[in-house]
Amino acid sequence: MAEAAKQIIESRGKLQSQSQVQFKPSPINQEEEGGCGVIGLACSIPVKGKYIERALLQMHNRGNGRGGGVAAMGLNPSQLGVSKELLENDYLIQIAYLDPDSRSNIEKEFIYCNLHVDRAGDVPSLADYKSAGLEVKPPLVWRYFCRAKSEALDRFIEENRFEGLSREKAEDEFIYQNSFKLNKKYYASTDGKKAFVLCHGKNLLILKIVGYAEQAIKYYKLEEIEAHIWIGHQRYPTKGKLWHPGGAHPFIGLNIALVHNGDFANYYSICEHLKQRNIYPLFLTDTEVSALLFDLYTR
């Protein structure tokens, strides 16, 4: 198992060298978010989004409208238009298109060339974002139920000498690295923030906006969506103006979603720890590195 982990870490070494984007940890105290609100629930029966929406409303004062988001796991496949088998076995990839015109290029470069797509479509949303009380229009989000193409995964395994890994674990890393490359080129590059991956796990859905978490539920019509697990986050950054949802919570590893309240006193040292293992944060918030660290330790 230790050898497999070493191989995965080594395989990520080339990810950073493939772009002009370089590792630059945020200055200490770049953002001080001590007032954020977090909530979570898990239930043996499915719970509709409108119930966590009510709880998030009670934490409205724990955010300042600069970022809010939710994650749901253990979803109802019929509500997403897929079978139970497909929901459990496919990667549920959601991409936030900050620039809708970038979708065709991204799909050509990162989706349809690498992934077998069983189902794709835009995530339902309100026609008028202002009716949800929002000042900034949320991104167009597209949802893809995917598996890695056999030939692409075979090539990935051979290039990274992953023959000792199970095919499932190799596919997990293939999806992870594909998302990293997408985020690096279309979010963290000098060309501007055009798109980023919201989630790419199995049976896991994430949506986030510039606004409050309950507004994310309302805008993306999640009130009737059922899930066994929900988490939500009201962001309260005290510096800077957030104009895109990439800095909002939850943050992802692979099959995880993480929200956080407070500051990481050891943010820089964690960044250095990740850098030594070929893992580079792209969104410049302390919560992202905690999700990356958790993913490192669990996967």
N, C-alpha and C positions, 0 to 999 in steps of 0.2 A: 504494500500500500504506500509506503514511504517513497519507493522508487517511482510509482505512478504519479504521485504528487510532484516529485522532482521533474518528471518529464513534462507535465502540464505547465509548470512554472517556466521551464526552459523554452517551451514552445511560444510563450508570450513575449520573449525577448525581441523578436523582430517586429512586433506590433508598433512599438514606438518609433522605430527607425524608418518606418514606411511613410512618414508624414513629417511636415515641418513642425507639427505640434510637439512641444517639449514639456517635460514635467516642470511645473512651476508651482510649488505649494503656495497657498494664499498667505499673505502677511498675517502675522499674529493679530488677533482681534479685528480681522477684516469685518466680520459681522458678529454682533453680540445679540443672540436671540435667546433671551432668558425667559420670555413670557409665553412660549408656544404652548398650544393645547393639544393633547394626544388622547385618543380613546381607542378601545378595541373590545371586541366581543367574539365569543365562539359558542356555538349552540349545536346540539344534536339534530335540531330541526332547522330548515332554511328560514332565514330572516330577511325581510324586504329592506331595501335601502332606505325607505322613508323612516324607518325606526332609528337608524343611526343618524339620519339627517336631523331628527328632533334633538338627539343628544348633542350633535355638533352645534346646533343653534344655541344651546345653553353654554357653549364654550366660545361664542362669537367674540367675546371680549378678550380671549386669549390669542387672537390674531389681529392683524391690522390691514388685511385685504391684499397683502403682497404675495400671498401664496397659500393655497389650500389643496388638499387632495385626499383621495380614498383608495383603498385596495380591498378587493373581495376575492375570497377563495372558497372552493366547494360550491361551484356555480350550478345553476339549472341549465342543462344543455339545450332544452327546448326553447328557452328564451333567447339563446344565442344562435338558434337555427342549425344546430349540429347534433350528432348522436352522442350518447354517453361515452361510447368507445373512443370517438374522435376527440372529445373534450379531455379525456384522461390521457390520451397518447400523443396528441399533437401539441406543439408549442404554440401558445396563444401569444402572438406577437402584435403589439399595438405601437404604431408610429405616429407621433405628433408632428404634423406638417405645419411648421410656423410659416413657411413659404409654400403654399399649395402647388405652385408651379414646379417644385422640386420632386414631386411624387413620381413622375414618369422616369426620371433619371435614377432615383433611388430604387424603385422597383426593378429596373433593368440591371442595376449594378449589384444590388444586395439581396433581392428577394427571389425573383424568378430564375436567375442563373444558378443560385445555390440551393434553393428550397423547392420542394414539391408542395404546392399550395392546394389544400383541399377546399378551402373556402376563404373568400376575401370580400370586404365591403366596408363602407364608412360606418363609423359609430353614430347612432342617432343622436341628434342634438336639436335644441330649440332654434327656430328660424330667426328669432331676434334675441341676441345675447343680453341686451339691455333689460329685457323683461325678467331676467334672473337677477337684476341689480348689479350687473357687471359693468366695469368701466373699460376693461380690456377684452377684446374678443378672444375667446379660447381657440386653440388651434384646431384645424381639421384633423380628425383622428381616423386612421384606417386600421382595421383588424384583420389579421391573417392567421389562419390555422394551418400550420406548416410542419413538415418533417424535412430533414436534410436529404437532398438528392443523393442516391446511392453512389454515383460516380464522384460527386464532389466530396462526400464523406470518405470514400476510399482514398482519394488523393490526399485529403487532410491527414488521415491516419498514417499514410506512407511518408508524407513530408515531415511529420513530427514524431515519427517512430512510436506511434501509439498502439502497436500491435499487442502490447501487454495489457492494454485497457479493454474493458468490455465495450462493445459497440455502443451501448447506451451512454456510458460515461464519455466516450469520445464524441458522440453526437451532442451531448450537453456542452462540451467545450467548443465544439464547432459553432453552435448557436451563440454562445457567449462571445467568442472572438468576432463573429460576423457583426454582432451588435456593436462591439467596441469600435470596429473599423468604420461602421456607419456613423456612430456618434462623433468619432474623431474628425471625420471628413466634413460632415454636414452640421455639426454643432460647435465643436471646439476649434475649428480651423479659422484662419484669417479671413476666409470668404464670408463669414457671418453665420448666424444661427438660423439655419433653414429647417432643420428637423432633428428629432432624437427619438430613441426607443423608450417608450413608457414601460413596457414589460415584455418578457420573452420566456416566461415559465409555463408550466403546465397547470391548467385549471386555476390560473391566477390573472386577475384583471386589475389594472391601475389606471386612474385618470387624475390629472391635476391641472390647476389653472392659476392665473394671476387673479386672486380673489379669495373667497372663503370656501372652506371644504363643503359646506352645505350647498353653496352655489354650484360646485362641480357636480353634485348629485342632481341638482335641478336642471342644469344646462344639458348634461348628457343623459337625461331621462333615466336615472337609476332608481327612482322611487319604488318601482315594482320589481326590480331585479332582485332575485333571491340568491343568498349565499349562506354558507355555514359559518364563515369567518369574515369579519369586517374590521378594518382599522381606518382611522381618520386623523388628520393633522391640520391644525390652524397655525400658520407660520407668523412669527412676530419678529422679523428682522428690524433692527433699529437704525441701520445705516444703508444708504444706497436706495435706488429705485429699481424694483424688479419689474421688468417689462416683458418677460417671457416665463413660462412655467417650468423651465428646466431646473431651476433652483428650489422648487417646491418639493415637499415630501408626498408620498413615500419614495424611497430610493430602493433600487433592486440590486441583487446579486444575480442569481439565476431563478431559482424557485422560491425566492424570499422577497418580502417587502418590509421595509423598516422605516419607522418614524421615530423622532427623537426630540427631546426637550432639553434645552440648556446648551452649554458650550463644552467642547472637548479641550481640556487644558493641555493634552498631549497630542493635539492634532498634527503638529509638525513631525513629531517622532513616529506617529503612525504612518504618515505619508512616506517617511524614509524607510520604514519597515516594509511597506508595500513596494516601494521602488526597488528595493533589493531583491524582490521576488517578481519583478517584471509586471507589476500592477500599477496602473497610473490613473488617478482620478481626473475626470474631465469637466466636472460641474462646479468645482471649487467651493464646496460646502463641507463642513465637518461630518454631516450625516452620511454623505456618500462614502467616505472612507470607512465608516463603521460597517456599512453594508458590504463593502468590498472585503473587509477583514473577516467578517462573519462568513462570507462565501468562501474565502480562502481556507478557513479552518474546518468548514463543514464539507467542502467538496474536494 
